[in-house]
Amino acid sequence: MGIYNIISFSMDCPVCGTQISEFQTKDGPGVFDTIEFQTVDNFHAICRNCQSFVEFYYSPDKEKRNIGDYKIRIVQLSKYERN
Protein backbone atom coordinates (compact mmCIF):
# COMPACT_ATOMS: atom_id res chain seq x y z
CA MET A 1 0.00 0.00 0.00
CA GLY A 2 1.39 3.39 -0.99
CA ILE A 3 0.90 6.83 0.43
CA TYR A 4 -1.99 8.77 -1.08
CA ASN A 5 -4.27 11.77 -0.55
CA ILE A 6 -8.04 11.77 -0.08
CA ILE A 7 -10.08 13.79 -2.60
CA SER A 8 -12.87 16.00 -1.27
CA PHE A 9 -15.49 14.80 -3.78
CA SER A 10 -18.46 12.42 -3.89
CA MET A 11 -20.81 11.24 -6.62
CA ASP A 12 -23.33 8.54 -7.44
CA CYS A 13 -21.76 5.51 -9.09
CA PRO A 14 -22.45 5.68 -12.85
CA VAL A 15 -23.12 1.92 -12.87
CA CYS A 16 -25.35 1.24 -9.85
CA GLY A 17 -26.18 4.67 -8.33
CA THR A 18 -24.59 4.05 -4.90
CA GLN A 19 -22.83 7.11 -3.51
CA ILE A 20 -19.03 6.98 -3.79
CA SER A 21 -17.12 9.33 -1.51
CA GLU A 22 -13.78 7.60 -0.95
CA PHE A 23 -11.80 9.02 -3.87
CA GLN A 24 -8.02 9.10 -3.58
CA THR A 25 -4.96 10.12 -5.57
CA LYS A 26 -1.22 9.64 -5.59
CA ASP A 27 -0.85 13.15 -7.10
CA GLY A 28 0.36 15.80 -4.70
CA PRO A 29 2.39 15.50 -1.51
CA GLY A 30 1.07 12.04 -0.55
CA VAL A 31 0.70 12.64 3.17
CA PHE A 32 -2.87 11.41 3.70
CA ASP A 33 -4.25 14.97 3.38
CA THR A 34 -7.74 15.75 2.16
CA ILE A 35 -7.42 17.90 -0.97
CA GLU A 36 -9.67 19.34 -3.69
CA PHE A 37 -9.98 17.55 -7.03
CA GLN A 38 -8.98 20.71 -8.93
CA THR A 39 -5.41 20.37 -7.61
CA VAL A 40 -4.71 16.95 -9.16
CA ASP A 41 -4.68 15.33 -12.60
CA ASN A 42 -5.99 11.90 -11.59
CA PHE A 43 -8.19 10.47 -8.84
CA HIS A 44 -10.19 7.27 -8.40
CA ALA A 45 -12.36 5.08 -6.17
CA ILE A 46 -14.01 1.67 -6.20
CA CYS A 47 -17.78 1.47 -5.68
CA ARG A 48 -18.40 -0.65 -2.58
CA ASN A 49 -21.69 -1.91 -4.03
CA CYS A 50 -20.87 -3.03 -7.59
CA GLN A 51 -17.03 -2.97 -7.43
CA SER A 52 -16.70 -0.62 -10.42
CA PHE A 53 -13.39 1.24 -10.61
CA VAL A 54 -14.21 4.92 -11.27
CA GLU A 55 -11.31 7.10 -12.39
CA PHE A 56 -11.12 10.77 -13.34
CA TYR A 57 -8.12 12.07 -15.29
CA TYR A 58 -7.29 15.50 -16.70
CA SER A 59 -4.42 17.61 -18.02
CA PRO A 60 -4.84 21.38 -18.87
CA ASP A 61 -5.20 24.55 -16.74
CA LYS A 62 -5.79 23.53 -13.09
CA GLU A 63 -7.06 26.92 -11.87
CA LYS A 64 -10.13 26.89 -14.15
CA ARG A 65 -11.23 23.27 -13.68
CA ASN A 66 -14.64 21.97 -12.67
CA ILE A 67 -15.78 18.35 -12.50
CA GLY A 68 -17.29 18.54 -16.00
CA ASP A 69 -13.79 19.13 -17.42
CA TYR A 70 -12.64 15.67 -16.34
CA LYS A 71 -13.03 12.50 -18.39
CA ILE A 72 -14.37 9.50 -16.50
CA ARG A 73 -13.45 5.85 -16.87
CA ILE A 74 -15.43 3.01 -15.24
CA VAL A 75 -14.15 -0.57 -15.13
CA GLN A 76 -16.20 -3.45 -13.72
CA LEU A 77 -13.86 -5.69 -11.77
CA SER A 78 -14.29 -9.42 -12.08
CA LYS A 79 -15.15 -11.36 -8.95
CA TYR A 80 -11.51 -12.47 -8.77
CA GLU A 81 -10.21 -8.88 -8.68
CA ARG A 82 -12.60 -7.70 -5.95
CA ASN A 83 -10.76 -9.24 -3.02
C-alpha positions in Angstrom: 0.0 0.0 0.0 1.4 3.4 -1.0 0.9 6.8 0.4 -2.0 8.8 -1.1 -4.3 11.8 -0.5 -8.0 11.8 -0.1 -10.1 13.8 -2.6 -12.9 16.0 -1.3 -15.5 14.8 -3.8 -18.5 12.4 -3.9 -20.8 11.2 -6.6 -23.3 8.5 -7.4 -21.8 5.5 -9.1 -22.4 5.7 -12.9 -23.1 1.9 -12.9 -25.4 1.2 -9.8 -26.2 4.7 -8.3 -24.6 4.0 -4.9 -22.8 7.1 -3.5 -19.0 7.0 -3.8 -17.1 9.3 -1.5 -13.8 7.6 -1.0 -11.8 9.0 -3.9 -8.0 9.1 -3.6 -5.0 10.1 -5.6 -1.2 9.6 -5.6 -0.9 13.1 -7.1 0.4 15.8 -4.7 2.4 15.5 -1.5 1.1 12.0 -0.5 0.7 12.6 3.2 -2.9 11.4 3.7 -4.2 15.0 3.4 -7.7 15.8 2.2 -7.4 17.9 -1.0 -9.7 19.3 -3.7 -10.0 17.5 -7.0 -9.0 20.7 -8.9 -5.4 20.4 -7.6 -4.7 16.9 -9.2 -4.7 15.3 -12.6 -6.0 11.9 -11.6 -8.2 10.5 -8.8 -10.2 7.3 -8.4 -12.4 5.1 -6.2 -14.0 1.7 -6.2 -17.8 1.5 -5.7 -18.4 -0.6 -2.6 -21.7 -1.9 -4.0 -20.9 -3.0 -7.6 -17.0 -3.0 -7.4 -16.7 -0.6 -10.4 -13.4 1.2 -10.6 -14.2 4.9 -11.3 -11.3 7.1 -12.4 -11.1 10.8 -13.3 -8.1 12.1 -15.3 -7.3 15.5 -16.7 -4.4 17.6 -18.0 -4.8 21.4 -18.9 -5.2 24.5 -16.7 -5.8 23.5 -13.1 -7.1 26.9 -11.9 -10.1 26.9 -14.1 -11.2 23.3 -13.7 -14.6 22.0 -12.7 -15.8 18.3 -12.5 -17.3 18.5 -16.0 -13.8 19.1 -17.4 -12.6 15.7 -16.3 -13.0 12.5 -18.4 -14.4 9.5 -16.5 -13.5 5.9 -16.9 -15.4 3.0 -15.2 -14.1 -0.6 -15.1 -16.2 -3.4 -13.7 -13.9 -5.7 -11.8 -14.3 -9.4 -12.1 -15.2 -11.4 -8.9 -11.5 -12.5 -8.8 -10.2 -8.9 -8.7 -12.6 -7.7 -6.0 -10.8 -9.2 -3.0 
